[in-house]
Amino acid sequence: MAYKISDECIACGACAEACPVNAIAEGDSKYDINADECIECGACAEACPVSAPAAE
């Protein structure tokens, strides 16, 4: 199941930089993960300083 970024996101961009398939883009108030492109590798969750990305 694809990862999703919670409202805990501080919009730092660490997750987007860590994503190997560029499935993460900056949204209005937080970053968003494109579920169709996410390969569920967990790199975003490991890079996030506030643990915002999580598997749904």
N, CA and C atoms as a LAMMPS dump frame, in Angstrom:
ITEM: TIMESTEP
0
ITEM: NUMBER OF ATOMS
168
ITEM: BOX BOUNDS ff ff ff
-5.0000000000000000e+02 5.0000000000000000e+02
-5.0000000000000000e+02 5.0000000000000000e+02
-5.0000000000000000e+02 5.0000000000000000e+02
ITEM: ATOMS id mol type element x y z
1 1 1 N 0.839 -1.176 0
2 1 2 C 0 0 0
3 1 3 C 0.89 1.247 0
4 2 1 N 0.543 2.223 -0.762
5 2 2 C 1.343 3.44 -0.913
6 2 3 C 1.443 4.216 0.39
7 3 1 N 2.499 4.994 0.491
8 3 2 C 2.689 5.854 1.652
9 3 3 C 1.845 7.109 1.494
10 4 1 N 1.49 7.71 2.622
11 4 2 C 0.734 8.961 2.637
12 4 3 C 1.384 9.864 3.668
13 5 1 N 1.381 11.163 3.409
14 5 2 C 1.99 12.131 4.318
15 5 3 C 0.901 12.756 5.18
16 6 1 N 1.104 12.691 6.499
17 6 2 C 0.119 13.21 7.442
18 6 3 C 0.234 14.729 7.584
19 7 1 N -0.671 15.293 8.366
20 7 2 C -0.662 16.729 8.621
21 7 3 C 0.508 17.158 9.5
22 8 1 N 1.278 16.196 10.014
23 8 2 C 2.471 16.506 10.8
24 8 3 C 3.582 17.093 9.919
25 9 1 N 3.442 16.998 8.604
26 9 2 C 4.436 17.469 7.638
27 9 3 C 4.795 18.934 7.893
28 10 1 N 6.109 19.206 7.918
29 10 2 C 6.594 20.582 8.11
30 10 3 C 7.102 21.178 6.792
31 11 1 N 6.828 20.504 5.683
32 11 2 C 7.169 20.985 4.335
33 11 3 C 8.656 21.283 4.164
34 12 1 N 9.509 20.415 4.712
35 12 2 C 10.957 20.638 4.609
36 12 3 C 11.539 20.09 3.303
37 13 1 N 10.841 19.132 2.671
38 13 2 C 11.302 18.591 1.403
39 13 3 C 12.236 17.406 1.503
40 14 1 N 12.564 16.972 2.709
41 14 2 C 13.478 15.835 2.876
42 14 3 C 12.921 14.575 2.214
43 15 1 N 11.632 14.372 2.301
44 15 2 C 11.011 13.179 1.712
45 15 3 C 11.119 13.195 0.192
46 16 1 N 10.88 14.34 -0.4
47 16 2 C 10.941 14.45 -1.858
48 16 3 C 12.352 14.188 -2.368
49 17 1 N 13.35 14.683 -1.643
50 17 2 C 14.741 14.452 -2.033
51 17 3 C 15.12 12.984 -1.909
52 18 1 N 14.518 12.277 -0.962
53 18 2 C 14.849 10.871 -0.72
54 18 3 C 14.116 9.906 -1.651
55 19 1 N 13.032 10.337 -2.263
56 19 2 C 12.213 9.453 -3.087
57 19 3 C 12.935 9.069 -4.385
58 20 1 N 13.188 7.775 -4.599
59 20 2 C 13.931 7.346 -5.788
60 20 3 C 13.133 7.392 -7.088
61 21 1 N 11.805 7.542 -6.985
62 21 2 C 10.976 7.562 -8.201
63 21 3 C 10.265 8.907 -8.391
64 22 1 N 10.659 9.906 -7.606
65 22 2 C 10.077 11.257 -7.707
66 22 3 C 8.559 11.253 -7.61
67 23 1 N 8.031 10.486 -6.654
68 23 2 C 6.583 10.389 -6.467
69 23 3 C 6.044 11.437 -5.496
70 24 1 N 6.921 12.297 -4.986
71 24 2 C 6.515 13.27 -3.975
72 24 3 C 6.675 14.685 -4.518
73 25 1 N 5.606 15.485 -4.333
74 25 2 C 5.62 16.867 -4.817
75 25 3 C 5.114 17.793 -3.72
76 26 1 N 5.554 19.031 -3.788
77 26 2 C 5.113 20.027 -2.813
78 26 3 C 3.66 20.378 -3.059
79 27 1 N 2.862 20.336 -1.993
80 27 2 C 1.451 20.712 -2.071
81 27 3 C 1.248 22.093 -1.497
82 28 1 N 0 22.45 -1.204
83 28 2 C -0.305 23.774 -0.669
84 28 3 C 0.3 24.008 0.714
85 29 1 N 0.086 23.06 1.626
86 29 2 C 0.597 23.247 2.982
87 29 3 C 1.512 22.116 3.432
88 30 1 N 1.616 21.059 2.635
89 30 2 C 2.481 19.93 2.948
90 30 3 C 2.834 19.217 1.651
91 31 1 N 3.74 18.262 1.734
92 31 2 C 4.099 17.49 0.551
93 31 3 C 3.082 16.37 0.343
94 32 1 N 2.906 15.946 -0.9
95 32 2 C 1.952 14.9 -1.25
96 32 3 C 2.658 13.794 -2.021
97 33 1 N 2.211 12.559 -1.795
98 33 2 C 2.759 11.397 -2.485
99 33 3 C 1.761 10.924 -3.522
100 34 1 N 2.216 10.76 -4.763
101 34 2 C 1.381 10.217 -5.825
102 34 3 C 1.326 8.706 -5.619
103 35 1 N 0.175 8.206 -5.207
104 35 2 C 0.015 6.785 -4.881
105 35 3 C 0.275 5.876 -6.074
106 36 1 N 0.017 6.366 -7.28
107 36 2 C 0.243 5.555 -8.482
108 36 3 C 1.728 5.382 -8.788
109 37 1 N 2.55 6.311 -8.319
110 37 2 C 3.985 6.262 -8.587
111 37 3 C 4.786 5.691 -7.415
112 38 1 N 4.219 5.696 -6.22
113 38 2 C 4.907 5.228 -5.01
114 38 3 C 5.222 3.733 -5.119
115 39 1 N 6.49 3.375 -4.832
116 39 2 C 6.898 1.966 -4.89
117 39 3 C 7.018 1.368 -3.482
118 40 1 N 6.549 2.099 -2.483
119 40 2 C 6.48 1.624 -1.103
120 40 3 C 7.841 1.231 -0.532
121 41 1 N 8.881 1.962 -0.876
122 41 2 C 10.232 1.629 -0.425
123 41 3 C 10.528 2.118 0.99
124 42 1 N 9.809 3.153 1.451
125 42 2 C 10.013 3.681 2.787
126 42 3 C 11.111 4.714 2.921
127 43 1 N 11.743 5.083 1.827
128 43 2 C 12.828 6.074 1.883
129 43 3 C 12.327 7.411 2.425
130 44 1 N 11.122 7.781 2.079
131 44 2 C 10.558 9.043 2.546
132 44 3 C 10.383 9.038 4.066
133 45 1 N 9.886 7.937 4.595
134 45 2 C 9.672 7.823 6.037
135 45 3 C 10.99 7.872 6.8
136 46 1 N 12.016 7.26 6.246
137 46 2 C 13.329 7.269 6.892
138 46 3 C 13.952 8.662 6.887
139 47 1 N 13.691 9.448 5.848
140 47 2 C 14.295 10.773 5.717
141 47 3 C 13.55 11.861 6.499
142 48 1 N 12.31 11.63 6.799
143 48 2 C 11.467 12.664 7.421
144 48 3 C 11.827 12.89 8.891
145 49 1 N 12.088 14.155 9.282
146 49 2 C 12.445 14.448 10.674
147 49 3 C 11.262 14.395 11.641
148 50 1 N 10.021 14.389 11.123
149 50 2 C 8.844 14.373 11.996
150 50 3 C 7.967 13.137 11.765
151 51 1 N 8.47 12.173 11.028
152 51 2 C 7.739 10.913 10.774
153 51 3 C 6.363 11.123 10.156
154 52 1 N 6.253 12.078 9.225
155 52 2 C 4.977 12.348 8.586
156 52 3 C 4.562 11.28 7.567
157 53 1 N 5.466 10.74 6.742
158 53 2 C 5.043 9.701 5.787
159 53 3 C 4.841 8.356 6.504
160 54 1 N 3.753 7.673 6.145
161 54 2 C 3.482 6.355 6.714
162 54 3 C 2.688 5.544 5.704
163 55 1 N 2.824 4.227 5.786
164 55 2 C 2.057 3.355 4.907
165 55 3 C 0.588 3.447 5.313
166 56 1 N -0.264 3.49 4.319
167 56 2 C -1.7 3.576 4.623
168 56 3 C -2.219 2.248 5.092
